[in-house]
């Protein structure tokens, strides 16, 4: 009689169907959390709200993480459009900015990217910005996000060389300040400029402030 060997515990059965279902559940919960945070605000949103929006149980929502974790995941998904780990700065749209043939073309591409992405990203980014002052975990994550954003803006500033009239670090600070959530919200929403007008203003301001005259 042949005795069956004990299965190797390190070799676990993988079910592609189960993995796909888990991925879809995660995406549904994050999308629901995004909608709830934007509509109700972070503090007023409950896990029950998210569960109802996603048509899943509250236990399923908790299985994706706590409320702060859901906000952070929602921010990442909103900025990138997916759940892949590739940094935003390395993705094709921003690579196109960094690989532009000259500084003014880089700014034009940056302007188009802002016009395309802001309507989707700004509402949740404002929730993230406001919540950072009321929740320690989110505040720490927001500080890390701002450091990463400055690093990304430094790479954008480097793409403007050799046309820069100021040091790269100064150019990065200017871009970082102008393209901040608070600055965008103040003009686009509070003052009613709209995204197109704001993006045109940012592009013109950066060109006048940072680039050498070509006349």
C-alpha positions in Angstrom: 0.0 0.0 0.0 1.3 3.4 -1.0 1.3 6.0 1.8 0.4 9.5 0.7 3.0 12.0 1.7 2.1 14.9 3.9 1.6 18.0 1.7 4.4 20.6 1.9 2.9 23.5 4.0 5.1 25.9 2.0 3.3 25.0 -1.2 -0.1 26.5 -0.9 -2.8 26.1 -3.5 -3.5 29.2 -5.6 -6.8 29.7 -7.2 -6.8 32.3 -10.0 -10.5 32.7 -9.7 -10.3 33.3 -6.0 -7.5 35.8 -6.5 -9.5 37.7 -9.1 -12.6 37.8 -6.9 -10.4 39.2 -4.1 -9.0 41.8 -6.4 -12.5 42.8 -7.5 -13.7 43.0 -3.9 -10.8 45.2 -3.0 -11.4 47.5 -5.9 -15.1 47.8 -5.1 -14.4 48.7 -1.5 -11.8 51.3 -2.4 -14.1 52.8 -5.0 -16.9 52.9 -2.5 -14.7 54.4 0.1 -13.5 57.1 -2.4 -17.1 58.1 -3.1 -18.1 58.2 0.5 -15.1 60.2 1.6 -15.7 62.8 -1.2 -19.5 63.0 -0.5 -19.5 62.9 3.3 -15.9 63.7 4.3 -13.5 61.4 6.1 -14.8 62.0 9.7 -18.5 61.5 8.8 -17.9 58.4 6.8 -18.5 55.1 8.6 -17.4 51.6 7.6 -21.2 50.8 7.3 -21.5 53.6 4.7 -18.6 52.0 2.7 -20.1 48.5 3.0 -23.5 49.7 1.8 -22.0 51.5 -1.1 -19.9 48.5 -2.1 -22.7 46.1 -1.5 -20.6 44.0 0.8 -20.6 43.2 4.5 -18.9 45.4 7.1 -16.6 42.5 7.9 -15.5 42.5 4.2 -14.7 46.2 4.4 -12.6 45.7 7.6 -10.9 42.9 5.7 -9.4 45.5 3.4 -8.1 47.6 6.3 -9.1 50.3 8.7 -10.7 53.6 7.7 -7.3 55.4 7.5 -5.9 52.6 5.4 -8.8 52.8 3.0 -8.3 56.6 2.6 -4.6 56.0 1.8 -5.4 53.3 -0.7 -8.1 55.5 -2.3 -5.6 58.3 -2.7 -3.1 56.0 -4.4 -5.8 54.6 -6.7 -7.1 58.0 -7.6 -3.6 59.3 -8.5 -2.7 56.3 -10.6 -6.0 55.0 -11.8 -5.1 51.4 -10.7 -3.5 49.3 -8.0 -0.2 48.7 -9.6 2.9 49.6 -7.5 4.7 51.7 -10.2 5.3 55.2 -8.9 3.4 58.0 -10.5 6.6 59.8 -11.7 7.7 56.7 -13.6 4.4 56.2 -15.5 4.0 57.1 -19.1 2.3 60.5 -18.7 5.0 62.0 -16.5 7.7 60.2 -18.4 6.4 62.2 -21.4 6.9 65.4 -19.5 10.4 64.5 -18.4 11.4 63.4 -21.9 10.1 66.5 -23.7 12.6 68.0 -26.2 12.7 71.4 -24.5 11.5 73.2 -21.4 8.5 74.9 -22.9 7.2 71.7 -24.4 7.7 70.0 -21.0 5.5 72.7 -19.4 2.9 72.3 -22.1 2.8 68.5 -21.5 2.6 69.1 -17.8 -0.3 71.5 -18.3 -2.2 68.9 -20.4 -1.6 66.3 -17.7 -3.0 68.5 -15.0 -6.1 69.3 -17.0 -6.7 65.6 -17.6 -6.1 64.4 -14.0 -7.3 67.2 -11.7 -11.1 66.7 -12.1 -10.7 63.1 -10.9 -8.0 63.7 -8.2 -8.8 67.0 -6.6 -12.0 66.1 -4.6 -10.3 63.2 -2.8 -7.0 65.0 -2.4 -8.8 67.8 -0.6 -10.3 65.2 1.8 -6.8 63.9 2.3 -5.5 67.4 2.9 -8.2 68.3 5.5 -8.1 64.9 7.3 -4.3 65.2 7.8 -4.9 67.7 10.5 -7.3 65.6 12.5 -5.9 62.1 12.3 -2.3 61.3 13.4 -1.9 58.3 11.0 -3.2 60.3 8.1 -1.1 63.3 9.0 2.0 61.2 8.9 1.0 59.7 5.6 0.3 63.2 4.2 3.7 64.4 5.3 5.3 61.4 3.4 3.1 62.2 0.4 4.2 65.8 0.4 7.9 64.7 0.5 7.3 62.3 -2.4 5.5 65.1 -4.3 8.5 67.4 -3.8 10.8 64.7 -5.1 8.5 64.3 -8.1 8.4 68.0 -8.7 12.2 68.1 -8.6 12.3 65.6 -11.5 9.9 67.8 -13.4 12.2 70.8 -12.7 15.2 68.8 -13.9 13.2 68.3 -17.2 13.2 72.1 -17.7 17.0 72.2 -17.9 18.9 73.8 -19.5 16.2 76.4 -19.9 16.0 77.3 -16.2 17.0 80.7 -15.0 17.0 79.5 -11.3 18.5 76.5 -9.6 16.7 73.2 -9.9 15.9 73.1 -6.2 14.2 76.6 -6.3 12.3 75.6 -9.4 11.1 72.4 -7.7 9.9 74.5 -4.7 7.9 76.9 -6.9 6.2 74.0 -8.9 5.5 72.2 -5.6 3.9 75.3 -4.1 1.8 76.2 -7.1 0.6 72.6 -7.7 -0.5 72.0 -4.1 -3.9 70.8 -3.1 -4.6 74.0 -1.1 -3.5 76.3 -3.9 -5.5 74.4 -6.5 -8.6 74.3 -4.4 -8.4 78.0 -3.6 -8.5 79.0 -7.3 -10.2 76.2 -9.1 -13.1 75.8 -6.6 -13.3 78.7 -4.2 -12.6 81.4 -6.8 -14.4 79.5 -9.5 -11.5 79.5 -12.1 -12.1 76.0 -13.3 -9.3 73.6 -14.3 -8.5 74.9 -17.8 -8.0 78.5 -16.6 -6.0 77.5 -13.6 -3.7 75.2 -15.7 -3.1 78.0 -18.2 -2.2 80.4 -15.4 0.1 77.9 -13.8 1.9 77.2 -17.1 2.3 80.9 -17.9 3.5 81.7 -14.3 6.1 78.9 -14.4 7.3 80.0 -17.8 7.7 83.6 -16.7 9.2 82.7 -13.3 11.5 79.8 -14.2 12.6 79.9 -17.8 15.1 82.0 -19.7 13.8 84.5 -22.2 14.1 83.2 -25.8 13.4 86.6 -27.5 
